[in-house]
Amino acid sequence: MTAPEALDLPESNPFSRVWETPFKLPPFAEITPEHIRPAFEAALAKHRAEIAAIVADPAKPDFANTIEAMEKAGRGLSRVGGVFYNLTGAHTNEALQAIEREMSPIASRHWSAIMMDPALFARVERVYERREALHLDPEQMRLLERSYRGFVRSGARLGPADKTRLAAINERLAALGTQFSQNVLGDESSYALILDEAEKLAGLPPFLLAAMARAAADRGHEGKHAVTLSRSIIEPFLTFSTRRDLREEAFIAWSKRGEHVGKTDNRRLVAEMVKLRAEKANLLGFKTFAHFKLDDCMAKTPENVRELLELVWTPAKARAAQEAADLAAMAQDEGENGPIRPWDWRHYAEKVRQQTYALDEAVLKPYLQLDRVIAAAFDTAGRLFGLAFEEKAELAGYHPDVRFWEVTEAASGRHIGLFVGDYFARPSKRSGAWMSAFRGQRKLGGEIRPIIVNVCNFAKPEEGKPALLSLDDARTLFHEFGHALHGLLSDVTYGSLAGTAVSRDFVELPSQLYEHWFLTKEVMQRFCLHAETGEPIPQALIDKIRQAQTFNQGFATVEYTSSALVDLAFHSLEKPDGLDPIAFEAAELARLGMPEEIIMRHRTPHFTHVFSGDGYSAGYYSYLWSEVMDADAFNAFIEAGDVFAPEVAGKLKRYIYSAGDTRDAAEAYTLFRGRLPTPDALLEKRGLAA
């Protein structure tokens, strides 16, 4: 019998066979772009045949021959997609991008045909209607309910004409989202501000100069320095450069990604996407796209989301106004009498931070070596969840920078999964940081353990030198590793419920919660060792970090919350005809009273969370929604008197990290904490409490 993931292809195509590699890792060295399109075609055909067999089954529809059968179908497609979509994000090229543009509408048509198939839905519906008589266990019941709801939300109940229109909308949205993402990457990878005169480097610390020299060399400018649009370079440049003219030039390039006339212009794409999403929501019976998306999340309604965002917006704006006054005073002391502009904020905020807390990023950075922070993340997982990590240097990735670790249960040696780390920025990688999977966890048909990847964009150091992180970088690493643990610790039967397959406003809880451990004394004193002396970080410096935790939170909260409010406003439009996205963004910010000194964290033309797909569309608020929970959840450890309290960690693992989507998110949190949280801990954490 042919393995479910093997495809009917020539033997020369790696997707034609089961991979007899360690951990069944994709054989990256063998896979070329020429293999991808035929593999997709074969996988789609196989999946269609599997679905057709379910529909044609003469037996009465039941959980096994319908719901479980759908779970088993499409494994070849999952394998191809797992490789391809990870490569298009982390190490793409023109050939892969062409395939991505070609395949995105084809894949959309494929899924629309399945989810709107009346015969298939009739089988699902018959099983759903008999659910109380089927004696299903809780996970089976959850899968059945989620499957049925997924069909309904995908248009299974619509009439033929509306199904045709919805499928066309989905196909067009898929193409637009792919183009949006590629346009942003195009602007990011093509930009470099080359600095070849010493006076243009004024104020820049050695760690940044080294990263900029490496970036320039990678772009063919040996001996010069480059400001790129990777956050690991652009943000410290804006922080330390004393050349206001260069800060302005780099900042404008950063803020204008996706907003240039020409082939990478995303403005018309946004207008079309917002209009199509509104039409899709109307077809499915919802007032707006925000109502459609939030109906399947913890928040439930746009009103609930807006209430939370506005709860923090008012105190954040007031705090930001005070912060702006402090920055202006600092600038005036240095002879700069003009108003603070967005390209000035980070520069003067760092000066105020140094003055107020004697906390200098350049002094702190040598204590934040990448390898030591990775070790800290692993050790924390060991102390909380009993995991062990062993690097597998012999494994080959899709790029030389990629690293691998086998994850095991420390007590028994049982294999948990494979963790992949891809940490350095490069032109072939989209910006930001994320967790993804080459293979998810499941037990149906035999235990399959996951292959989970974290992708970041840290500045690559000079050869032979350690990579040094900023405090924000270190938190990002812990954040993404929290997501990775959500995938690695998954312990469910059905793959569609595994790991991070939870509601969008719950998925950030495991990641944001994990950030808390990095800033504990127990972790910092053990793992934050000076890159040159090997000395542990002084307690006095840890104290300064803690004292400064709420510093600049007005700025941080305003730039984030404004993005979430603009996202919600776009997707609350009932009739977005003739939409000018930039004018709409400006009008919404004016309505909110956005401070002139701050811009959105993600302006609309490069808001990939929202427009590279619909994952976070009408859902960017979810980071704040999850932060309400993460602040409260970490307090459970504080209340226990031990940041690694075994009993609390055990409940956290059982109900949050390993449970996937096997129960409702509110129920899962309540089982862990005993109650649902209130925003009080969030406001206190951000220093915004009255």
PATI-499499 format. One record per residue (C-alpha): x, y negated, z. Coordinates in steps of 0.2 Angstrom, whole numbers, padded with zeros to 4 digits, always signed. Layout:
BEGIN
XYZ/...
This chain:
BEGIN
+0000+0000+0000/+0007-0017-0005/+0010-0028+0010/-0003-0042+0012/+0010-0056+0010/+0019-0048-0006/+0013-0055-0022/+0011-0048-0040/+0027-0056-0047/+0043-0051-0056/+0056-0044-0044/+0067-0059-0047/+0054-0070-0038/+0057-0069-0019/+0039-0070-0015/+0036-0053-0024/+0042-0043-0009/+0042-0042+0010/+0058-0051+0016/+0070-0040+0024/+0079-0054+0033/+0082-0057+0051/+0066-0062+0059/+0058-0061+0041/+0065-0078+0039/+0062-0085+0021/+0078-0082+0010/+0081-0100+0007/+0096-0097-0004/+0086-0087-0016/+0071-0098-0017/+0071-0111-0031/+0058-0123-0037/+0055-0112-0052/+0049-0098-0041/+0035-0109-0032/+0022-0112-0046/+0021-0094-0051/+0020-0089-0032/+0006-0101-0029/-0003-0095-0044/-0001-0077-0039/-0006-0081-0021/-0022-0090-0026/-0027-0076-0037/-0024-0063-0023/-0034-0074-0011/-0048-0076-0023/-0049-0057-0025/-0049-0054-0007/-0063-0066-0004/-0073-0058-0019/-0071-0041-0010/-0078-0048+0006/-0093-0055-0004/-0096-0039-0014/-0095-0028+0002/-0112-0018+0002/-0112-0016+0021/-0122-0027+0032/-0112-0042+0037/-0104-0040+0054/-0089-0048+0063/-0076-0036+0056/-0081-0035+0038/-0084-0054+0036/-0075-0065+0050/-0060-0054+0053/-0059-0050+0034/-0057-0068+0030/-0044-0069+0044/-0034-0056+0035/-0036-0064+0018/-0024-0076+0011/-0008-0071+0019/+0002-0072+0003/-0004-0090+0001/+0000-0094+0019/+0018-0088+0016/+0020-0098+0000/+0013-0114+0008/+0023-0112+0023/+0039-0113+0013/+0034-0125+0001/+0026-0139+0012/+0040-0138+0024/+0052-0141+0010/+0042-0155+0003/+0043-0164+0020/+0060-0160+0025/+0071-0158+0010/+0062-0162-0006/+0067-0166-0024/+0059-0172-0040/+0055-0154-0045/+0047-0150-0029/+0037-0167-0029/+0031-0163-0047/+0024-0146-0041/+0017-0155-0026/+0007-0167-0037/+0002-0153-0048/-0003-0141-0034/-0013-0152-0022/-0029-0154-0033/-0028-0135-0038/-0027-0130-0019/-0041-0142-0015/-0052-0134-0029/-0047-0117-0022/-0053-0120-0005/-0069-0130-0010/-0074-0115-0020/-0072-0103-0005/-0080-0115+0008/-0095-0119-0003/-0097-0101-0010/-0116-0098-0006/-0114-0079-0005/-0099-0080+0007/-0108-0092+0018/-0123-0082+0018/-0113-0067+0026/-0105-0079+0039/-0122-0086+0043/-0130-0069+0045/-0116-0065+0058/-0118-0081+0066/-0137-0080+0069/-0134-0063+0077/-0119-0068+0088/-0128-0065+0105/-0132-0047+0100/-0114-0043+0094/-0106-0041+0111/-0091-0052+0106/-0077-0056+0118/-0074-0075+0121/-0060-0077+0108/-0071-0068+0094/-0086-0079+0099/-0075-0094+0097/-0068-0089+0080/-0086-0085+0074/-0092-0102+0080/-0077-0112+0073/-0079-0102+0056/-0097-0106+0054/-0095-0124+0059/-0080-0125+0047/-0091-0120+0032/-0105-0132+0037/-0093-0146+0038/-0085-0141+0021/-0102-0143+0013/-0109-0125+0013/-0127-0131+0016/-0127-0144+0002/-0136-0142-0015/-0127-0138-0031/-0125-0156-0037/-0119-0162-0020/-0107-0147-0019/-0099-0152-0036/-0097-0170-0031/-0089-0165-0014/-0077-0154-0022/-0072-0168-0034/-0070-0180-0020/-0059-0167-0010/-0048-0164-0026/-0046-0182-0029/-0042-0186-0011/-0029-0172-0011/-0020-0180-0026/-0021-0197-0018/-0014-0191-0002/+0001-0183-0010/+0005-0198-0021/+0004-0209-0005/+0017-0199+0004/+0028-0198-0011/+0027-0217-0013/+0032-0220+0005/+0047-0208+0003/+0052-0217-0013/+0052-0234-0005/+0062-0227+0010/+0075-0217+0001/+0078-0230-0012/+0081-0244+0000/+0098-0248+0007/+0105-0265+0013/+0123-0263+0010/+0134-0274+0021/+0152-0276+0015/+0158-0291+0025/+0163-0291+0043/+0153-0306+0048/+0137-0297+0043/+0141-0284+0056/+0140-0296+0071/+0133-0289+0087/+0132-0271+0081/+0139-0258+0093/+0151-0244+0088/+0138-0230+0088/+0127-0240+0075/+0142-0245+0065/+0147-0227+0063/+0129-0221+0058/+0128-0235+0045/+0145-0231+0038/+0139-0213+0036/+0123-0218+0028/+0133-0230+0016/+0145-0215+0012/+0131-0204+0009/+0124-0216-0004/+0141-0219-0013/+0147-0234-0004/+0162-0228+0005/+0170-0240+0017/+0154-0251+0018/+0139-0250+0030/+0121-0247+0025/+0105-0252+0034/+0092-0239+0029/+0073-0238+0033/+0076-0223+0045/+0070-0228+0062/+0087-0222+0069/+0096-0236+0060/+0083-0249+0056/+0077-0251+0074/+0095-0252+0082/+0100-0264+0068/+0085-0275+0073/+0090-0274+0091/+0108-0278+0090/+0111-0288+0075/+0115-0306+0078/+0112-0311+0060/+0094-0317+0060/+0094-0318+0041/+0099-0300+0039/+0086-0294+0052/+0072-0303+0043/+0078-0296+0026/+0078-0278+0033/+0062-0280+0043/+0052-0286+0028/+0058-0271+0018/+0053-0260+0032/+0036-0268+0034/+0033-0268+0016/+0035-0250+0012/+0021-0245+0000/+0017-0263-0004/+0027-0266-0019/+0020-0269-0036/+0025-0254-0047/+0024-0235-0046/+0025-0234-0027/+0011-0247-0023/-0001-0238-0011/-0014-0252-0010/-0025-0246-0023/-0023-0228-0017/-0029-0234+0001/-0045-0243-0007/-0050-0227-0016/-0047-0215-0002/-0057-0226+0010/-0071-0226-0002/-0071-0208-0006/-0070-0203+0012/-0085-0214+0016/-0095-0205+0002/-0089-0188+0008/-0096-0192+0025/-0113-0198+0018/-0114-0182+0008/-0112-0172+0024/-0125-0182+0033/-0114-0194+0043/-0116-0213+0044/-0097-0216+0042/-0081-0206+0039/-0076-0210+0058/-0093-0202+0063/-0089-0186+0053/-0071-0184+0059/-0075-0188+0077/-0090-0176+0078/-0077-0162+0079/-0065-0170+0092/-0065-0172+0111/-0070-0191+0108/-0086-0186+0098/-0091-0204+0093/-0082-0220+0086/-0090-0229+0101/-0080-0218+0114/-0064-0221+0104/-0067-0240+0103/-0071-0241+0122/-0054-0232+0126/-0044-0243+0114/-0052-0259+0120/-0049-0254+0138/-0030-0255+0135/-0030-0268+0121/-0035-0283+0132/-0022-0280+0146/-0009-0276+0133/-0012-0292+0124/-0010-0302+0140/+0006-0293+0144/+0013-0295+0127/+0010-0314+0128/+0020-0315+0144/+0033-0304+0136/+0034-0316+0121/+0036-0331+0132/+0051-0322+0141/+0059-0319+0124/+0056-0337+0118/+0065-0343+0134/+0079-0331+0131/+0080-0337+0112/+0080-0355+0118/+0094-0352+0130/+0104-0347+0115/+0100-0362+0105/+0086-0354+0094/+0071-0366+0096/+0059-0358+0083/+0045-0346+0087/+0049-0328+0090/+0046-0319+0074/+0043-0300+0072/+0061-0297+0067/+0067-0306+0083/+0057-0296+0095/+0068-0281+0097/+0083-0292+0098/+0078-0303+0112/+0069-0289+0121/+0085-0280+0123/+0093-0296+0129/+0079-0298+0142/+0080-0280+0147/+0099-0281+0150/+0096-0297+0160/+0082-0291+0170/+0087-0272+0173/+0106-0273+0168/+0101-0258+0157/+0111-0259+0141/+0106-0247+0127/+0125-0246+0121/+0130-0241+0139/+0116-0228+0140/+0118-0220+0123/+0134-0210+0126/+0125-0201+0140/+0112-0195+0127/+0121-0182+0116/+0110-0173+0105/+0116-0156+0109/+0114-0160+0128/+0097-0166+0125/+0092-0150+0115/+0100-0140+0130/+0089-0150+0142/+0073-0146+0132/+0077-0128+0132/+0082-0127+0150/+0065-0136+0155/+0056-0123+0145/+0066-0110+0154/+0061-0117+0171/+0043-0120+0167/+0039-0105+0156/+0053-0092+0158/+0060-0094+0141/+0078-0091+0135/+0086-0098+0119/+0101-0090+0109/+0108-0100+0094/+0109-0089+0078/+0123-0098+0069/+0123-0084+0056/+0106-0088+0049/+0105-0099+0034/+0093-0113+0032/+0086-0124+0018/+0100-0137+0022/+0117-0136+0030/+0111-0146+0045/+0097-0134+0050/+0100-0124+0065/+0091-0108+0073/+0088-0101+0090/+0079-0085+0095/+0067-0088+0109/+0064-0074+0121/+0056-0071+0138/+0070-0072+0150/+0064-0059+0162/+0061-0045+0149/+0070-0050+0134/+0054-0049+0124/+0055-0059+0107/+0044-0074+0108/+0049-0082+0091/+0062-0091+0081/+0064-0110+0083/+0071-0121+0069/+0079-0138+0072/+0082-0150+0058/+0088-0166+0067/+0097-0178+0055/+0090-0191+0043/+0093-0189+0024/+0086-0197+0008/+0077-0180+0004/+0067-0180+0021/+0051-0191+0024/+0053-0202+0039/+0046-0199+0057/+0047-0183+0067/+0036-0168+0067/+0033-0150+0071/+0028-0137+0058/+0028-0118+0056/+0035-0107+0043/+0024-0093+0051/+0011-0094+0064/+0007-0082+0078/-0007-0069+0077/-0011-0051+0084/-0024-0046+0071/-0017-0031+0061/-0001-0031+0072/+0009-0043+0082/+0017-0057+0072/+0028-0070+0082/+0030-0087+0075/+0044-0097+0066/+0042-0115+0072/+0052-0130+0066/+0055-0147+0073/+0060-0160+0060/+0068-0177+0066/+0077-0192+0058/+0092-0195+0070/+0107-0204+0063/+0120-0192+0058/+0137-0195+0067/+0154-0196+0059/+0162-0179+0056/+0169-0172+0073/+0159-0184+0083/+0144-0180+0094/+0127-0187+0089/+0121-0200+0101/+0103-0203+0104/+0093-0218+0110/+0082-0216+0125/+0067-0216+0112/+0076-0203+0102/+0078-0192+0117/+0059-0194+0121/+0055-0190+0103/+0065-0174+0104/+0056-0168+0120/+0039-0174+0112/+0042-0163+0096/+0048-0148+0107/+0032-0149+0117/+0023-0146+0100/+0035-0132+0096/+0031-0124+0113/+0013-0125+0109/+0017-0115+0093/+0030-0103+0101/+0020-0099+0117/+0004-0096+0107/-0004-0079+0113/-0020-0076+0103/-0027-0063+0092/-0033-0074+0077/-0021-0085+0067/-0033-0098+0063/-0035-0101+0082/-0016-0100+0086/-0004-0114+0093/-0008-0131+0088/-0025-0127+0079/-0034-0137+0092/-0044-0153+0090/-0034-0168+0084/-0036-0178+0101/-0030-0163+0111/-0015-0158+0100/-0004-0172+0107/-0006-0167+0125/+0007-0153+0126/+0019-0164+0117/+0017-0180+0126/+0016-0171+0143/+0033-0163+0139/+0041-0180+0137/+0039-0183+0156/+0052-0170+0161/+0066-0178+0152/+0065-0193+0163/+0066-0183+0179/+0081-0184+0190/+0083-0165+0189/+0085-0165+0171/+0095-0181+0168/+0108-0178+0181/+0112-0161+0174/+0111-0164+0155/+0115-0182+0153/+0134-0181+0152/+0145-0195+0145/+0152-0191+0128/+0170-0196+0132/+0172-0193+0150/+0160-0179+0154/+0154-0188+0169/+0135-0186+0173/+0124-0201+0172/+0125-0211+0188/+0110-0212+0199/+0110-0231+0198/+0108-0229+0179/+0093-0217+0181/+0085-0229+0193/+0087-0243+0180/+0079-0232+0167/+0064-0229+0179/+0063-0247+0184/+0062-0252+0166/+0049-0239+0160/+0035-0252+0160/+0047-0265+0152/+0040-0271+0134/+0024-0260+0136/+0014-0275+0131/+0023-0275+0114/+0023-0256+0113/+0004-0254+0117/-0001-0269+0105/+0008-0262+0090/+0001-0244+0093/-0017-0249+0098/-0018-0261+0083/-0014-0247+0072/-0027-0236+0079/-0040-0250+0079/-0037-0254+0061/-0038-0235+0056/-0055-0234+0065/-0061-0250+0057/-0057-0244+0039/-0066-0227+0043/-0081-0236+0051/-0085-0245+0035/-0102-0239+0028/-0100-0246+0010/-0081-0250+0007/-0084-0256-0011/-0071-0268-0018/-0060-0265-0003/-0044-0275-0003/-0034-0265+0011/-0022-0279+0015/-0035-0292+0017/-0046-0280+0027/-0031-0276+0038/-0027-0295+0040/-0045-0299+0044/-0047-0285+0057/-0031-0291+0066/-0037-0308+0066/-0053-0302+0074/-0043-0293+0087/-0032-0308+0090/-0016-0299+0086/-0001-0309+0092/+0009-0317+0078/+0025-0310+0085/+0020-0292+0083/+0015-0281+0068/+0006-0264+0068/+0017-0250+0071/+0011-0242+0055/+0005-0255+0042/-0008-0248+0030/+0002-0246+0014/+0014-0234+0024/+0002-0227+0037/+0006-0209+0032/-0003-0202+0048/-0019-0208+0040/-0017-0208+0022/-0005-0194+0017/-0019-0182+0021/-0034-0184+0033/-0026-0176+0048/-0025-0192+0058/-0038-0202+0048/-0050-0210+0060/-0039-0201+0073/-0023-0211+0076/-0031-0215+0093/-0028-0197+0098/-0011-0201+0105/-0019-0213+0118/-0033-0201+0121/-0020-0187+0125/-0010-0199+0135/-0025-0201+0147/-0023-0182+0150/-0004-0181+0150/-0002-0194+0163/-0015-0185+0174/-0007-0168+0170/+0010-0173+0175/+0003-0179+0192/-0002-0161+0195/+0017-0157+0197/+0020-0173+0207/+0006-0168+0219/+0013-0151+0221/+0030-0159+0226/+0040-0150+0213/+0041-0155+0195/+0044-0137+0190/+0030-0130+0202/+0028-0112+0197/+0009-0111+0200/+0005-0127+0191/+0017-0122+0177/+0008-0105+0176/-0009-0113+0174/-0002-0125+0161/+0005-0111+0151/-0011-0100+0152/-0024-0113+0148/-0014-0126+0137/+0002-0120+0129/-0003-0102+0125/-0022-0103+0123/-0023-0111+0106/-0041-0115+0101/-0048-0101+0110/-0059-0112+0121/-0066-0130+0120/-0052-0143+0124/-0062-0151+0139/-0065-0134+0146/-0046-0129+0144/-0041-0145+0153/-0053-0143+0167/-0047-0125+0170/-0029-0132+0171/-0033-0147+0182/-0049-0143+0190/-0058-0159+0182/-0057-0171+0168/-0045-0186+0169/-0049-0204+0170/-0039-0218+0162/-0032-0224+0178/-0016-0214+0177/-0013-0220+0159/-0015-0238+0164/-0003-0236+0178/+0010-0227+0167/+0010-0241+0155/+0010-0254+0168/-0006-0261+0163/-0016-0258+0179/-0025-0273+0186/
